[in-house]
């Protein structure tokens, strides 16, 4: 399935990066998100995951609720943090950048 997704990305003129090279080499979030694993860990994320125009699973990063759900899933899966929340009026910092 990943080859099919890469093909769709390349067909649109853009290959999906395999790794986020701007993050620290030991940052656990350098790779692409495995949304199936994240949803298994945090089922509420499923409502925000969809196939984007490049054929990849993603979320709408402009949607604060989607970013919050992704952060909650990352914190639970990677760090074992449960019950995390942030008030609606606060900006939700991206976990990969904070892990640096």
C-alpha positions in Angstrom: 0.0 0.0 0.0 2.9 2.4 0.7 4.2 2.0 -2.8 0.7 2.9 -4.1 0.7 6.0 -1.9 4.2 7.0 -3.0 3.2 6.6 -6.6 0.2 8.9 -6.0 2.4 11.5 -4.4 5.0 11.3 -7.2 2.2 11.5 -9.8 1.2 14.8 -8.3 4.7 16.1 -8.7 5.7 15.8 -5.1 7.2 12.9 -3.3 6.3 12.6 0.4 9.4 13.0 2.6 10.4 9.8 4.4 11.9 11.7 7.3 11.6 15.2 8.8 15.3 16.2 8.6 14.8 19.5 10.5 14.2 17.6 13.7 16.9 16.3 16.0 18.3 12.9 15.0 17.1 11.2 18.2 13.6 12.8 18.0 11.1 9.8 17.8 8.8 11.8 15.5 11.2 12.2 12.5 9.4 9.6 10.4 6.0 9.7 8.9 3.0 9.3 11.2 1.6 5.8 11.3 -2.0 6.8 11.6 -3.3 3.2 12.0 -1.1 2.8 15.1 -2.0 6.2 16.4 -5.8 5.5 16.0 -5.4 2.1 17.7 -3.8 4.0 20.6 -6.3 7.0 20.5 -9.5 6.1 18.6 -10.9 9.7 18.7 -8.1 10.6 16.1 -9.9 8.5 13.5 -12.6 11.3 13.0 -9.8 13.6 11.7 -7.8 11.3 9.5 -8.5 11.3 5.7 -6.6 10.6 2.5 -5.2 13.8 1.2 -4.7 14.9 -2.4 -1.4 13.0 -2.6 -3.0 9.7 -1.6 -1.4 9.8 1.9 -3.3 9.6 5.2 -3.2 12.9 7.1 -5.1 15.4 9.1 -6.1 19.0 8.4 -3.4 20.7 10.3 -5.3 24.0 10.1 -8.0 22.4 12.3 -7.2 22.9 15.9 -9.3 20.0 17.0 -7.4 17.7 14.6 -4.0 18.9 15.8 -5.1 18.4 19.4 -6.3 14.9 18.7 -3.0 14.1 16.9 -1.0 15.5 19.8 -3.0 13.5 22.3 -2.4 10.3 20.3 1.4 11.0 20.0 1.7 11.7 23.7 -0.1 8.5 24.6 1.7 6.3 22.1 5.2 7.6 22.4 5.4 8.8 26.0 2.6 6.9 27.8 0.9 10.2 28.8 -2.9 9.8 29.2 -5.5 12.3 30.1 -3.6 15.2 28.4 -5.7 18.2 27.4 -5.3 21.9 26.7 -8.0 24.6 26.9 -9.7 25.5 23.7 -8.5 29.1 23.7 -4.8 28.1 23.9 -2.5 27.4 21.0 -1.6 23.8 20.7 2.1 23.4 20.2 3.1 20.5 17.9 4.6 17.6 19.9 7.4 16.7 17.4 8.9 20.2 17.7 8.6 20.3 21.5 10.4 16.9 21.7 13.5 18.6 20.3 
